[in-house]
Amino acid sequence: MDTNALPPLPVISIVGRPNVGKSSLFNRILRKRIAVVDDVAGVTRDRNYMKTVWNGVEFTLVDTGGLIPNLREAIPEAIHEQVDIAMRESAVILFMVELGTGITDFDQIIARQLRRSFASRTILVVNKAESAKAVYEVPSYMQLGLGKPYATSALHGKGVGDLLDEIVARINDDINSSGTDDEQEPMPEIDGLKVAIVGRPNAGKSSLVNKLLKQNRMIVDSKPGTTRDAIDSLLDFGDKKIILIDTAGLRKKARVKKNDLEYYSNMRAIDSIGRCDICVLVIDVNVGMGVQDMRILRKIFEERKGVVVVWNKWDILEKDHKTFDNLVAEAREEYQELKNVPMISLSALTGQRVSSLMDKVFEVEERMGVNVGGAEFENLVFDWVRAHPHPVTPGSEVRFLGAKQVNATFPCFRFFVTHPDMINPGYERFLANKIYEKYNFCGCPLVLEFRPIARKRGGNKIDDVDNDNVDM
């Protein structure tokens, strides 16, 4: 398995001490809210990569955690490592300070590190420079020894265009100096299977991503809530390209205040479910499957995404050869929604069975695209209905007149019936179970539609009221 998490475009990283506005500038340049922004120091912890373009030049922008020099606590030290990785892979480094506080001791220490190793690549950005007196105060930042300071207000957009012009000029200089043609060919979008790693806090999601990537792409810590943004990484797995999306742990909404930072992290994780193809729901085997895990699973199926359930931390569980089978049987007995969901046990820490996870993911991907034979499926439905008729509905008999699979990115089947509003929920589950058993759509969000029928003008042929497309 060959891994590659580095973006193919020139990398522009934003660094600086906490709470100077790095994530605000990141969002301003992208012209949308991607990074979580809050006035609490230390909000951004992982490297957050997003592709953008300015004046026809594409590049990858990286938001990084706040540098806190000489602090040896676990999280700040991990943030420092992530920032160092971002700087080493960057064509341009935006060193951000803020106008209101003046030059701090932390700014001096960071500037010294940048002068030593990255001076030629660094642009000094003085943020929060929206006031009229900024023109007199900004030149004092020359003493940091990193050249001309660029005055910006990430909040209001002031000076950001000039800063982007300078970034693009430096990218073009690098291209010209390396002998590349002046005209930059646009890079194609990376097309790959999007896999979101989701679950409750501290289930081991980031550890799993790091083990798949074979590098410390995500910050890992034993405290819940370490990951706060959804982070994308590129994984080459054999001949397949996978885009891994690590997400913040999803907590019960009632426990998250709307003004809290975690509220926005929850929203970002939910958005990640919507933009992926397959979800990997990570469960801490020592904690077990809970109500919140089932809420996440239901959200996955609501978004019409495939799913694989992972029982993580298998290495520290006392077990025998029957433990996994018993665990799966108990979970499916307690939660009926798990009946047709594939499961795997693994250890993100040791790597046990981690590569087998991707085999499960590929199996679900393949099943999501299965098309069944039209005539065969309709005949099967009629057989099922004859053997097990729909329950009697007083005054309105429900009769099945046809069935087919419709075009969708997930298994979706349409049944033509009389009185579709009278379909019994238990009978719908009966039909779904029959389809799961026959076609093995394990891990897929099976959707059944019940529609009335119409007759074509000038004839008696039964036809669908709508076309074959399904609402996504």
C-alpha positions in Angstrom: 0.0 0.0 0.0 1.5 3.3 -1.1 0.3 6.4 0.7 0.6 10.1 -0.3 -1.2 12.8 1.7 0.7 15.7 0.1 -1.4 17.9 -2.2 -0.2 18.1 -5.8 -0.5 21.9 -6.0 1.9 24.6 -4.5 1.2 24.7 -0.8 0.6 28.0 1.1 0.6 27.6 4.9 -0.7 30.0 7.5 1.3 30.0 10.8 1.5 32.1 13.9 0.7 32.0 17.6 -2.9 31.2 18.7 -5.8 33.6 18.1 -4.2 36.0 15.7 -6.8 35.2 12.9 -5.2 32.4 10.9 -8.5 30.5 10.4 -10.3 33.8 9.6 -7.8 34.5 6.8 -8.1 30.9 5.7 -11.9 31.3 5.3 -11.6 34.8 3.7 -9.3 33.5 1.0 -11.5 30.5 0.3 -14.6 32.8 0.4 -16.5 30.3 2.6 -16.5 29.1 6.1 -14.3 25.9 6.2 -12.1 26.3 9.3 -13.8 26.5 12.7 -13.3 30.1 14.0 -13.7 31.1 17.6 -12.1 33.6 19.9 -10.7 30.8 22.1 -7.0 30.1 21.6 -6.1 26.7 20.2 -9.2 26.2 18.1 -7.3 24.8 15.1 -5.2 21.8 15.9 -4.7 19.7 12.7 -3.5 20.8 9.3 -6.6 21.7 7.2 -6.0 21.5 3.4 -8.2 23.2 0.8 -7.6 24.0 -2.9 -8.4 27.5 -4.1 -7.5 29.8 -7.0 -6.4 33.4 -7.5 -6.0 35.1 -10.9 -6.0 31.8 -12.6 -3.3 30.2 -10.4 -4.4 27.2 -8.3 -2.8 26.4 -4.9 -3.5 24.5 -1.7 -4.1 26.6 1.4 -3.2 25.1 4.8 -4.6 26.3 8.1 -2.5 25.2 11.0 -2.7 25.2 14.8 -1.4 28.1 16.8 2.3 27.8 17.6 3.0 28.0 21.4 6.8 27.9 21.6 8.6 26.1 24.5 5.4 24.6 25.9 5.7 20.9 26.5 2.2 19.8 27.1 1.1 17.0 24.7 -1.3 18.9 22.5 0.8 22.1 22.0 3.8 19.9 21.2 1.7 18.0 18.6 0.5 21.2 17.1 4.1 22.4 16.8 4.9 19.2 14.9 2.0 19.6 12.5 3.0 23.2 11.8 6.6 22.2 11.1 5.4 19.6 8.6 3.2 22.2 6.9 6.1 24.7 6.7 8.5 22.1 5.2 6.1 21.3 2.4 5.1 24.9 1.7 6.1 27.1 -1.3 5.0 30.2 0.7 4.5 30.6 4.4 2.2 33.3 5.8 3.5 34.3 9.2 0.6 36.0 10.9 0.8 38.5 13.8 -1.9 40.9 15.1 -1.7 44.7 15.3 -3.6 45.2 18.5 -1.1 43.5 20.8 2.1 44.6 19.2 5.1 42.2 18.8 5.0 39.6 21.6 7.7 37.3 22.9 6.0 34.4 21.1 6.1 36.4 17.8 9.8 37.0 18.3 10.5 33.3 18.9 8.5 32.1 15.9 10.2 34.8 13.7 13.6 33.6 14.8 12.7 30.0 13.8 11.4 31.2 10.4 14.5 33.4 9.7 16.7 30.4 10.5 15.0 27.9 8.1 12.3 29.5 5.9 13.1 33.2 5.5 13.0 33.2 1.7 9.6 31.6 1.7 7.9 33.7 4.4 5.5 36.6 4.0 4.8 38.6 7.2 1.1 39.3 7.6 -0.1 41.9 10.2 -3.7 41.1 10.8 -6.5 43.1 12.4 -5.2 46.2 10.7 -8.6 47.8 9.9 -8.2 51.0 11.9 -7.0 54.3 10.4 -3.9 54.4 12.5 -2.7 51.0 11.2 -0.7 52.7 8.4 1.6 54.2 11.1 1.9 51.1 13.3 2.4 48.3 10.7 6.0 49.4 9.6 7.2 48.7 13.2 6.8 45.0 12.5 9.8 45.3 10.1 11.9 44.6 13.2 10.9 40.9 13.0 13.4 40.6 10.2 11.1 39.0 7.6 10.8 41.8 5.1 7.8 44.1 4.2 4.8 43.4 6.4 1.4 43.1 4.6 -1.4 44.8 6.5 -4.7 42.9 6.4 -8.1 42.5 8.1 -9.2 38.9 7.6 -12.5 39.9 9.2 -13.3 42.7 6.7 -11.2 41.5 3.7 -8.9 44.6 3.7 -5.5 44.0 2.1 -6.2 40.3 1.4 -6.2 40.9 -2.4 -2.8 42.5 -2.3 -1.5 39.6 -0.2 -2.9 37.1 -2.7 -1.2 39.0 -5.5 2.1 38.6 -3.7 1.5 34.9 -3.1 0.7 34.3 -6.8 3.8 36.3 -7.8 6.0 34.1 -5.6 4.4 30.9 -7.0 5.1 32.1 -10.6 8.7 33.0 -9.7 9.2 29.4 -8.4 7.6 28.0 -11.5 9.8 30.2 -13.8 13.0 29.4 -11.8 12.4 25.7 -12.1 12.2 25.9 -15.9 8.4 25.4 -16.1 6.4 27.2 -18.8 5.0 30.6 -17.7 1.4 29.4 -18.3 0.3 27.0 -15.6 -1.8 24.1 -16.6 -4.8 23.7 -14.4 -4.6 20.7 -12.2 -7.5 18.2 -12.6 -9.7 17.5 -9.6 -8.6 14.4 -7.7 -11.3 11.8 -8.3 -11.4 9.2 -5.6 -13.7 7.3 -3.2 -14.6 9.6 -0.3 -14.5 7.8 3.0 -15.6 9.7 6.1 -14.3 8.3 9.5 -17.1 9.1 12.0 -18.1 8.2 15.5 -18.2 9.4 19.1 -15.3 11.4 20.6 -12.2 9.3 21.5 -13.3 6.2 19.6 -9.9 6.2 17.8 -10.9 7.9 14.5 -7.7 9.9 14.0 -5.5 7.0 15.1 -7.2 4.9 12.3 -6.6 7.6 9.7 -2.9 7.9 10.8 -2.5 4.1 10.6 -4.0 4.0 7.1 -1.8 6.9 5.9 1.3 5.5 7.7 2.1 9.0 9.1 1.0 11.3 11.9 -1.4 13.3 9.6 -3.9 13.8 12.5 -3.1 14.9 16.1 -3.9 12.0 18.4 -4.5 12.5 22.1 -6.3 10.5 24.8 -8.6 13.4 25.6 -12.0 13.5 23.9 -12.5 16.2 21.3 -9.0 16.5 19.9 -10.2 16.7 16.3 -12.4 19.8 15.7 -12.5 20.2 12.0 -13.1 17.7 9.2 -9.7 17.0 7.5 -9.2 15.4 4.1 -6.2 13.3 3.2 -5.3 11.5 0.0 -4.5 7.7 0.2 -3.3 5.6 -2.7 -4.4 2.1 -1.9 -3.2 -0.2 -4.7 -4.7 1.2 -7.9 -7.4 3.1 -6.0 -7.4 6.7 -4.8 -9.2 7.2 -1.5 -10.0 10.6 0.1 -10.1 10.0 3.9 -12.2 12.5 5.9 -11.3 12.6 9.6 -14.1 14.2 11.6 -14.7 15.6 15.0 -16.4 13.2 17.4 -20.2 13.5 17.2 -21.9 14.1 20.6 -25.5 14.2 21.4 -26.9 17.6 20.3 -28.6 18.2 23.7 -25.1 18.2 25.3 -23.7 20.8 22.9 -24.6 24.4 23.5 -25.2 26.3 20.2 -22.6 29.0 21.1 -20.0 26.4 21.9 -17.1 25.5 19.6 -18.2 21.9 19.7 -21.5 22.8 18.1 -19.7 23.9 14.9 -17.5 20.8 15.0 -20.7 18.6 15.1 -22.1 20.5 12.2 -18.9 20.0 10.2 -18.9 16.2 11.0 -22.5 16.0 9.8 -21.6 17.9 6.6 -18.7 15.4 6.1 -21.3 12.5 6.1 -23.2 14.4 3.3 -20.2 14.8 1.0 -18.6 11.3 1.4 -19.4 8.1 -0.4 -18.9 5.6 2.4 -18.8 6.1 6.1 -16.7 4.1 8.6 -18.4 4.3 12.0 -15.8 3.7 14.6 -16.9 2.2 18.0 -14.7 1.9 21.0 -15.2 -1.8 21.8 -14.6 -1.1 25.5 -17.4 1.4 25.6 -19.8 -0.5 23.3 -22.5 0.5 20.9 -24.7 3.2 22.3 -27.7 5.3 21.4 -25.5 8.1 20.0 -23.8 5.6 17.7 -27.2 4.6 16.4 -28.1 8.3 15.8 -25.0 8.6 13.7 -25.9 5.4 11.8 -29.4 6.7 11.1 -27.9 10.0 9.8 -25.6 8.0 7.5 -28.6 6.2 6.0 -30.7 9.4 5.8 -27.9 10.8 3.7 -28.0 7.6 1.5 -24.4 6.6 2.2 -22.8 3.2 2.6 -21.4 2.2 6.0 -19.0 -0.2 7.7 -18.9 -0.5 11.5 -15.5 -0.8 13.1 -15.0 -2.2 16.6 -11.7 -0.5 17.5 -9.2 -1.1 20.3 -9.5 -4.8 19.8 -6.0 -5.3 21.1 -6.9 -4.4 24.7 -10.1 -6.5 24.9 -10.0 -9.9 26.7 -11.4 -12.3 24.1 -11.5 -15.8 22.6 -12.4 -17.2 19.2 -16.1 -16.5 19.7 -15.9 -13.0 21.1 -16.4 -11.2 17.8 -19.3 -13.4 16.6 -21.0 -12.9 20.0 -20.5 -9.2 19.9 -22.0 -8.8 16.4 -24.9 -11.1 17.3 -25.7 -9.1 20.5 -25.4 -5.7 18.7 -27.8 -6.8 15.9 -30.2 -8.3 18.4 -30.3 -5.0 20.3 -30.4 -2.7 17.3 -32.3 -4.0 14.2 -30.7 -1.4 12.0 -27.4 -3.3 12.3 -28.8 -6.4 10.7 -27.5 -5.6 7.3 -24.4 -3.6 8.3 -20.9 -5.2 7.8 -18.6 -5.1 10.8 -15.0 -5.6 11.4 -12.8 -5.7 14.6 -9.4 -4.0 14.4 -6.8 -2.1 16.4 -5.8 1.4 15.0 -3.0 1.4 17.5 -1.2 -1.8 16.4 -2.6 -2.0 12.8 -4.3 -5.3 13.3 -6.7 -5.8 10.4 -6.6 -2.2 9.4 -5.9 -3.1 5.7 -8.9 -5.4 5.8 -11.1 -2.5 6.5 -10.5 -1.1 3.1 -11.5 -4.4 1.6 -14.8 -4.1 3.4 -15.2 -0.5 2.2 -14.6 -1.6 -1.5 -17.2 -4.3 -1.1 -19.8 -1.8 0.0 -18.8 0.6 -2.8 -19.3 -2.2 -5.3 -22.7 -3.2 -3.8 -23.9 0.4 -3.9 -23.6 0.3 -7.7 -25.3 -3.0 -8.3 -28.2 -3.0 -10.9 -30.6 -5.9 -10.7 -32.4 -7.4 -13.7 -35.8 -5.6 -14.3 -37.9 -8.6 -15.2 -36.3 -10.9 -12.7 -36.8 -8.4 -9.9 -40.5 -7.8 -10.8 -41.2 -11.5 -10.9 -39.5 -12.0 -7.5 -41.7 -9.3 -6.0 -44.9 -10.9 -7.3 -43.7 -14.2 -5.8 -43.0 -12.6 -2.4 -46.4 -10.8 -2.5 -48.3 -14.1 -3.4 -46.5 -16.0 -0.7 -46.9 -13.3 1.9 -49.7 -10.8 1.0 -50.0 -7.3 2.3 -52.1 -7.1 5.4 -55.8 -6.3 4.9 -56.6 -2.6 4.9 -60.3 -1.8 5.5 -61.9 -0.3 2.5 -58.7 0.1 0.5 -57.0 -3.0 -0.9 -53.3 -2.7 -1.5 -52.4 -4.5 -4.7 -48.9 -4.6 -6.3 -48.9 -4.0 -10.0 -45.2 -3.6 -10.9 -41.7 -3.0 -9.5 -38.3 -1.9 -10.8 -35.0 -0.4 -9.7 -34.5 3.3 -10.4 -31.5 5.3 -11.2 -29.7 6.4 -8.1 -26.2 6.3 -6.4 -27.7 3.9 -3.9 -30.1 0.9 -4.1 -33.5 2.3 -4.7 -36.6 0.3 -5.7 -40.0 1.6 -6.8 -43.2 -0.3 -6.4 -46.4 0.5 -8.3 -49.3 -0.1 -6.0 -52.9 0.9 -5.4 -53.2 3.2 -2.4 -49.4 3.7 -1.7 -50.3 5.8 1.4 -51.7 2.6 3.0 -48.5 0.6 2.9 -47.9 -1.1 6.2 -44.5 -0.3 7.8 -44.0 -3.9 8.8 -44.6 -5.0 5.2 -42.1 -2.4 3.9 -39.5 -4.0 6.3 -40.5 -7.4 5.0 -39.8 -6.4 1.4 -36.5 -4.7 2.4 -35.3 -7.8 4.1 -36.2 -9.9 1.1 -34.1 -7.6 -1.2 -31.2 -7.6 1.3 -31.3 -11.4 1.4 -31.5 -11.9 -2.4 -29.0 -9.2 -3.6 -26.7 -8.8 -0.6 -26.9 -5.1 -0.3 -25.0 -5.3 3.1 -23.8 -1.9 4.2 -26.0 0.0 1.7 -28.9 2.3 2.4 -31.8 0.5 0.8 -34.7 2.8 -0.2 -38.2 1.7 -1.1 -40.7 3.9 -2.9 -44.4 3.3 -3.3 -46.1 5.1 -6.1 -49.5 5.1 -7.7 -49.9 4.1 -11.4 -51.2 5.9 -14.4 -52.4 4.7 -17.8 -51.0 6.1 -21.0 -53.4 8.0 -23.2 -54.9 5.9 -25.9 -54.0 2.6 -24.3 -54.2 0.5 -21.2 -50.5 0.0 -20.5 -49.5 0.7 -16.9 -46.9 3.4 -16.6 -44.9 5.2 -13.9 -46.3 8.6 -12.9 -42.8 10.0 -12.6 -39.5 9.3 -14.5 -36.8 7.0 -13.4 -34.8 9.6 -11.5 -35.0 9.6 -7.7 -34.8 12.6 -5.4 -31.4 12.6 -3.8 
